[in-house]
């Protein structure tokens, strides 16, 4: 993981209706090559910066949350501009609204967040060359081996909230 004075970073949709500010470095940046991400992005992969939701500040209108299916079967909420419909981030069922998977391409300067790891490469496009110094894994990974010490500490700090969210989701009604 990178430690840099570039933060905060600004981003938003194409029409400018939805704008946000990422206040700190993300926990990690995934380059996901699963078929779901390929289909949803219309590209060979999705580049998502995982970050605590309270570190992403709305600076214009809020996006609308669209329930969509996911590979896990638990669904995800994709935050889209209600006007131009660009997806700016997703919230997955595991952590719900507490973690955002910010679409790196929606940042004004996406070149500041290259991937930390390539995941689900067992379904990557065969023409894509993944050689280099960025870790490549066929499916998911052990976060203890990949995440920085700082990111692991930040995860530990938010973990009680995530567990409470998960328990609340199990409650009937």
N, C-alpha and C positions, 0 to 999 in steps of 0.2 A: 504494500500500500504506500501511496505517496503522502508526503507531508509537505505542504506548499503554502505560500502566502497568497495564492490566487483566489482564495475564497473571501467573500461570497461570490458565487457565480449566478448569473441571471439566465433565465430561459422562458420559453412560452410557446404558444401555438403560432400558426402562420399569420392569422389575421390580427394578432395582438390583443385579443379580448381576454385571454388567459395568460397571465404572467406570474412567474415565481422567482424566488431567490433561494438558492441552496447555500446555507450559511457556513457549512463545514464540509470537509472531505467526506465522501460516502464511506460506509463500512467496507464495501468492496464493489468492483465493477465486473459484472458477468457479461461475457459474450456467449449467449445461449444459441445453440445450433439445433435445438429440438424442433420437431416438425410443427408443433403448435406455434412456436415463435416465428418460424418461417412463414407459416400461413397468415398469422396476425400482422406481421410486418410487411409481407409481400417481398421479402428479401431473404438472403441466405442465412441470416441470424438476427438476433435482437441484442442491442447493447444497453444494459440496464445498470444504473447506479443505485445500489441498495442503501437507503438512508432512513434514519428515524424521521417520522412525519413532522415532529416538532422542530426539525432543523430545515424544513422547507416552508418558506413564508410566501403567502399569496400577496402579490403586489398589484393585482388588478382583479378582474372577476374570477370567481371560482369555477373550476370545471364541473361538468356533470359526471356522475358516476354511473357507468353502464355495466350491469351484470352480464358476464360472458362465461361460457364454459371454459374449463381448463383440463389439462391432462390428468390432474389428480382426481377429477370428478367433483371437487369441492367448489369450483368456480373461482372467478376473480372479478374485481371491479376495476374497470379501465376508466381513468379520468380523462375525459375528452372535452375539448372546447365545444360549447353548445352551438357555435356559429360555423366554424370551419371543420369541426369534428376531428382535429388532430389529437392523437393520444399523447398525453404528457407524462403520465405514470400509471402504474398498476398497483393495486393492493391485493395480495394473495390471501387465501383463507387462513393460512397458518398464523399470521400476525395481524390480519385484518387492517384496520386503519392506522395501526401503530408504525408500520414500515411502508415506505414507498419505494417502488422500483422505477426510478425516474428514467425516462427515455433519453439517453445521452444526446441523441440527435436533436432534441428540442432545446438544448442549451445554446446560448448565443455563441459560445466558444467551446464546441464539443471536443475539440482537439486536446483540451486539458484533462480529459478523462478517458484514456485508453483502457482497454480491458486488463484486469488483473489475472483473469483465468478464462479459458474457453471450456464451456460445459456442454454436455450432451452431444459430444462430437461423433458419437456412434451413428448419428443421423445427419452429419454435416454433408454439405454438397461435395461430391467427389473432386470437383475442379478447384476447390478452395485449398490453398496451401497454408497450413498452420505451423510451419516450421518457425523457429525463433525461440526467444527466451521466455515467452509467456506460457505458463503451465497449460496443458491440454489434457482433459480427462474425458473418458467415453460417456460417463453419465454425470453423477454429482460427485462430491468430494467431502473429505473430513475437514471441517472448518478450522479445527485446531492446528492442522498442518499448513493451511493456506492463509488464513486471516492474520493481520498484524496483531501485536499485543494490544495496541490501542483499540482496535476494532473489537477484539474479544472482550475487553473490559467494557466497552460501550454496550455490547450485546448483553453482558451480565447485568448491567444497570437497567436495561429495559425488559429483561426476561420476566420479572414478576408481573409486569403489566401485560405482557404477551400471554403468560399462563392464566391470568385472570380473564383476559379476553377469550381464550380458548374454553375455559370453564363456563363462562357465560353463554357461549355458543352451544354448549351441550344441554343447557337448561331448556325445558319445554316452554313453548309459548312465545 
